[in-house]
């Protein structure tokens, strides 16, 4: 499978090692793009009128616009890892999208909700539960995609990506 197919196709299977390497590489590219844009672009650039960088809403919109193409790649990688485990990719893609959108919440949002819940604000509890579910979904994705091995041999999504690693000839002393 070519690099283009690994990054942009939702078909086929992907090894854990490839998933780790490509996920880290795509994340580093995202951080580099955002860092360069914040250093190069003047503070007057943004998606809303008024104050630009430093304004949380504009930073959120800017980050989401830049992240959208990379999110497609993350979903494609996750789908192929799910396929390697002989699972449908629907749940994994939904969880990748949900955890990504939850990452755009303010850093101190859950701490503030915790304080409000301690003060008796009943409406804060469902939001705290959503935060706990986000943590659980992130851990599920990490374990499922990053640590669990795929199904050996071919499955309904294609041949094993490890098949290319297996030697085509027998070692001395072994019977083919």
HUURZI-V580233 format. One record per backbone hydrogen bond with DSSP energy under -0.5 kcal/mol. CO is the residue of the C=O (numbers start at 1). NH is the residue of the N-H. Records with the same first field share a line. If there is no record, write none. Layout:
CO = NH  NH
This chain:
2 = 6
3 = 7
4 = 8
5 = 9
15 = 19
16 = 20
17 = 21
18 = 22
19 = 23
20 = 24
21 = 25
22 = 26
23 = 27
24 = 28
25 = 29
26 = 30
27 = 31
28 = 32
29 = 33
30 = 34
31 = 35
32 = 36
33 = 37
34 = 38
35 = 39
36 = 40
37 = 41
42 = 45
43 = 53
52 = 55
54 = 56
55 = 59
56 = 60
57 = 61
58 = 62
59 = 63
60 = 64
61 = 65
62 = 66
63 = 67
64 = 68
65 = 69
66 = 70
67 = 71
68 = 72
69 = 73
70 = 74
71 = 75
72 = 76
73 = 77
74 = 78
75 = 79
76 = 80
77 = 81
78 = 82
79 = 83
80 = 14  84
81 = 85
82 = 85  87
83 = 86
84 = 151
89 = 93
90 = 94
91 = 95
92 = 96
93 = 97
94 = 98
95 = 99
96 = 100
97 = 101
98 = 102
99 = 103
101 = 104
102 = 105
106 = 109
108 = 112
109 = 113
110 = 114
111 = 115
112 = 116
113 = 117
114 = 118
115 = 119
116 = 121
117 = 120
120 = 122
121 = 124
122 = 125  126
123 = 127
124 = 128
125 = 129
126 = 130
127 = 131
128 = 132
129 = 133
130 = 134
131 = 135
132 = 136
133 = 137
134 = 138
135 = 139
136 = 140
137 = 141
138 = 142
139 = 143
140 = 144
141 = 145  146
142 = 146
143 = 147  148
155 = 158
158 = 155
160 = 163
162 = 165  166
171 = 174
